[in-house]
Amino acid sequence: MTEADMDRVIAYPAGGPVSWIPQERFRAEWAERRFRAGWTWVAEEGGEILGRALWWGRSDSAHPVALDCLHVRDCVADRAGVAAGLLRAGHRAFEESGATEKPQYNLSLPGDWREDPGTVDAVAWREAAARRAGLTDEVERLRYEWTPEAGVPEPTGRLVFSPEPDDERFVEVFRRIAAGSLDVATRRELATMDADRQAREDMAFYLDCPGERGWWRLARTPDGTLAGMAVPSRTPYHPNVGYLGVVPELRGQGYIDEILGEITRIHHGNGARRITATTDTVNTPMAAAFERAGYRNTEIRLVFEAPAV
């Protein structure tokens, strides 16, 4: 789109069972540069907008981070085909502007979406479009949310938490925790790159997030044995859990609850009224830890992305 297209792009009649962007939110995010003209693509015929794709990024992003909203009108016979064309056009433009990878597509859904035929159909053509555009890896994630009504866990003394200013020490712990991880993205990355590169890319990602490096903690048992780490972080909207993990040799002893509790205490101590978190549906131990800590499951996210290289 161009700046001159703003009003008619915003007026596009998005709706239906899959998440969409209200006009007020679009304008607010536009003002913060999280939506931009070069990240907003439309499919037109005879001057009529038949489809719209909205990519999102942080205010300081050079390139979009994720496809946030994808709609094609009901009257279009091949909705998946038009949607795939929108994605390919956007991807080409991002690559020409220097992006090195395709943004992922995040599809937010209610927990019971598979029980509604209309939502199943709405997901099906979007999934087909994503795959045709090269986003062939899929993972299903659970989104959680904590509010103060759930209570703030008290420290038990089973672990001792301390800051660590040395980034290399954290890289080492990222690398140790990745071994045997149930996180789908971590497993895919380790299949295509060595453990040191994977750890450094994780480290770089969290350093680039809006959270503060000073929140990060190493976790040790009272005798000084490294148990894991806590990386409280932020999105542009809320404090979030970020990254946490236990070293392989100490898993299965309940330490994940202690580490999650520390992240919750740090955010609460900074005044948080809402903390968000996500984990893959296959990571059942992490999902169980969130539920034990009073985090409430609010939605399911389907994430489509290009294979790691």
C-alpha positions in Angstrom: 0.0 0.0 0.0 0.9 3.7 -0.2 0.1 6.4 2.3 -2.7 7.5 0.0 -4.3 4.0 0.3 -4.7 4.3 4.1 -8.4 4.9 4.4 -9.6 2.2 2.0 -7.1 -0.3 3.3 -8.3 0.3 6.9 -12.0 0.1 5.7 -11.4 -3.4 4.2 -14.2 -5.5 5.7 -12.1 -8.1 7.6 -13.9 -10.3 10.0 -14.8 -14.0 10.5 -13.7 -16.6 13.0 -9.9 -16.0 12.6 -8.2 -13.1 14.4 -8.4 -9.7 12.6 -7.2 -6.2 13.3 -9.8 -3.5 14.3 -9.5 -0.1 12.7 -8.5 1.6 16.0 -5.7 -0.9 16.6 -4.4 -0.5 13.1 -4.2 3.2 13.4 -2.6 3.0 16.9 0.0 0.4 15.7 0.6 2.5 12.6 1.4 5.5 14.7 4.0 3.4 16.6 5.4 2.1 13.2 4.5 -1.5 14.0 2.4 -1.5 10.8 3.9 0.3 7.8 3.0 0.9 4.2 5.7 -1.4 2.9 4.5 -4.1 5.2 0.9 -3.9 4.1 -0.1 -5.6 0.9 -3.4 -5.9 -0.9 -4.8 -7.9 -3.8 -7.0 -5.8 -6.1 -9.2 -6.3 -9.1 -10.9 -3.4 -10.9 -10.0 -1.1 -8.0 -11.6 -3.4 -5.4 -9.5 -4.8 -2.6 -10.1 -8.6 -2.5 -7.4 -9.5 0.0 -5.2 -7.9 2.6 -2.0 -9.0 4.4 -0.7 -7.1 7.3 2.9 -7.8 8.5 3.9 -6.6 11.9 7.3 -5.5 13.4 8.7 -3.7 16.4 8.9 0.1 16.1 12.7 -0.2 15.6 12.6 -3.2 13.2 14.2 -2.8 9.8 12.0 -5.7 8.5 8.7 -7.2 9.6 8.8 -9.9 12.3 5.5 -11.8 11.5 2.4 -11.8 9.4 -0.3 -10.7 11.8 -3.4 -10.7 9.7 -4.4 -12.4 6.4 -7.9 -12.1 4.8 -9.4 -12.8 1.4 -13.0 -12.0 0.6 -15.6 -14.8 0.6 -16.5 -14.1 -3.0 -13.0 -15.2 -4.2 -13.1 -18.7 -5.7 -9.5 -19.5 -4.9 -8.8 -17.8 -1.5 -5.7 -19.8 -0.9 -4.3 -18.9 -4.3 -4.9 -15.2 -3.8 -3.5 -15.3 -0.2 -0.4 -17.2 -1.4 0.1 -14.5 -4.1 0.0 -11.8 -1.4 2.6 -13.6 0.7 4.9 -14.2 -2.2 4.7 -10.5 -3.2 5.5 -9.4 0.3 8.3 -11.9 0.7 10.0 -10.7 -2.5 9.8 -7.1 -1.4 11.2 -7.8 2.0 14.1 -9.8 0.5 14.8 -7.0 -2.0 15.0 -4.6 1.0 17.6 -6.8 2.8 15.6 -9.3 4.8 17.4 -12.6 5.2 14.4 -14.8 6.1 10.7 -14.9 5.5 8.6 -13.6 8.5 6.6 -16.3 10.2 2.8 -16.3 10.2 1.1 -16.3 13.6 -2.5 -17.4 13.6 -4.3 -16.8 16.9 -7.2 -19.1 17.6 -9.6 -20.1 20.5 -8.7 -23.3 22.3 -11.7 -25.2 20.9 -11.2 -24.0 17.3 -11.2 -27.6 15.9 -14.8 -28.0 17.0 -16.1 -25.2 14.8 -16.4 -26.1 11.1 -16.2 -22.4 10.0 -13.0 -21.9 11.9 -11.5 -25.2 10.5 -12.3 -24.0 7.0 -10.8 -20.5 7.7 -7.6 -22.1 9.0 -7.4 -24.6 6.0 -7.1 -22.0 3.2 -4.6 -19.9 5.2 -2.5 -22.9 6.0 -2.5 -23.8 2.3 -1.4 -20.3 1.3 1.4 -20.3 3.9 2.7 -23.6 2.6 2.6 -22.4 -1.0 4.6 -19.3 0.0 7.3 -21.4 1.6 6.2 -21.4 5.2 6.2 -25.1 5.4 7.2 -25.7 9.1 4.3 -25.6 11.5 4.1 -25.6 15.3 1.1 -25.2 17.6 1.7 -23.1 20.7 -0.3 -22.4 23.9 -0.5 -18.8 25.0 -0.7 -18.2 28.8 -1.3 -15.2 30.9 -0.7 -14.4 34.6 -2.5 -11.7 36.6 -2.0 -10.9 40.3 -5.2 -12.7 41.3 -3.2 -16.0 40.7 -0.9 -15.1 43.5 2.9 -14.5 43.6 4.9 -17.7 44.5 7.1 -17.4 47.5 10.7 -18.5 47.2 11.3 -22.0 48.7 15.1 -21.9 49.0 15.6 -24.9 46.8 17.4 -22.6 44.3 19.5 -19.5 44.7 19.2 -16.9 42.0 21.9 -14.4 41.0 22.6 -11.9 38.2 25.4 -12.7 35.9 27.0 -9.8 33.8 29.1 -12.1 31.7 27.3 -12.8 28.4 29.6 -15.7 27.6 28.4 -17.4 30.8 24.8 -17.1 29.6 25.7 -18.4 26.1 27.2 -21.5 27.9 23.9 -22.0 29.8 21.8 -21.5 26.7 23.9 -24.3 25.1 23.5 -26.7 28.0 19.8 -26.2 28.3 19.2 -26.7 24.6 20.4 -30.4 24.9 17.3 -32.6 25.0 14.9 -29.6 24.8 11.3 -30.2 24.0 11.0 -26.8 22.3 10.2 -27.4 18.6 12.2 -24.4 17.3 15.3 -25.4 19.4 15.2 -28.9 18.1 14.8 -27.7 14.4 17.7 -25.3 14.8 20.0 -27.9 16.3 19.3 -30.1 13.3 20.7 -27.4 11.0 23.4 -25.7 13.0 25.9 -26.4 15.7 25.1 -25.9 19.4 27.3 -22.9 19.9 25.7 -21.0 17.0 22.2 -21.9 18.2 23.0 -20.7 21.7 24.4 -17.4 20.4 21.4 -16.8 18.2 19.0 -17.4 21.2 21.1 -15.0 23.3 21.0 -12.4 20.6 17.3 -12.7 20.2 16.6 -12.1 23.9 19.1 -9.2 24.1 17.2 -7.6 21.2 13.8 -7.9 23.0 12.5 -4.9 24.9 13.2 -6.5 28.3 16.2 -5.5 30.4 19.4 -7.6 30.6 19.6 -6.8 34.3 16.6 -9.0 34.9 18.3 -12.2 33.9 19.3 -14.7 36.6 21.3 -17.9 36.9 19.8 -20.5 39.1 21.9 -22.7 41.4 21.3 -25.2 44.1 22.3 -24.2 47.6 25.7 -26.0 47.2 26.5 -23.9 44.1 25.6 -26.4 41.4 24.2 -24.8 38.2 20.5 -25.7 37.8 19.4 -23.4 35.0 18.4 -19.9 34.2 15.6 -17.4 34.2 15.3 -14.8 31.4 12.3 -12.5 32.1 11.6 -10.4 29.0 9.0 -8.1 27.4 7.0 -7.8 24.2 6.1 -4.3 23.0 2.8 -4.8 25.0 3.5 -6.8 28.2 6.1 -8.3 30.4 6.6 -12.0 29.4 8.3 -15.1 30.6 10.9 -15.0 27.9 13.2 -18.0 28.4 13.7 -20.5 31.2 15.2 -23.9 31.5 16.9 -26.5 33.7 20.1 -28.3 32.8 19.6 -31.9 31.6 21.1 -33.6 34.6 18.7 -31.9 37.0 15.4 -32.2 35.1 12.5 -33.9 36.7 13.1 -32.5 40.2 10.6 -29.6 40.1 13.2 -26.9 39.5 11.2 -25.5 36.6 8.6 -24.3 39.1 11.2 -22.5 41.1 12.6 -20.8 38.0 9.2 -19.8 36.7 8.4 -18.4 40.2 11.5 -16.2 40.1 10.5 -14.8 36.7 7.0 -14.1 38.1 8.4 -12.4 41.2 10.8 -10.2 39.1 8.0 -8.9 36.9 5.5 -8.5 39.8 8.2 -6.6 41.7 8.5 -4.2 38.7 4.7 -3.6 38.9 3.4 -6.0 36.2 -0.3 -6.5 36.2 -0.1 -9.1 33.4 2.6 -11.5 32.3 2.3 -13.4 29.1 4.0 -16.7 28.1 3.9 -19.3 25.3 5.0 -22.9 25.0 4.6 -25.6 22.3 1.7 -28.0 22.8 4.2 -30.9 22.7 6.1 -29.4 25.7 3.7 -30.8 28.2 6.1 -30.4 31.3 6.3 -26.6 30.6 2.5 -26.3 30.1 1.9 -28.1 33.4 4.4 -25.8 35.1 2.5 -22.7 33.9 -0.8 -24.2 35.1 0.6 -25.0 38.5 1.8 -21.4 38.8 -1.6 -20.0 38.0 -1.0 -19.0 34.4 -4.2 -19.2 32.4 -4.3 -20.6 28.9 -6.0 -17.9 26.7 -5.5 -19.1 23.1 -3.8 -21.4 20.7 -1.3 -20.1 18.1 -0.5 -21.8 14.9 2.9 -20.7 13.7 4.0 -21.2 10.1 7.6 -20.5 9.2 10.2 -21.2 6.6 12.5 -24.2 7.4 15.7 -23.3 9.3 18.8 -23.1 7.1 
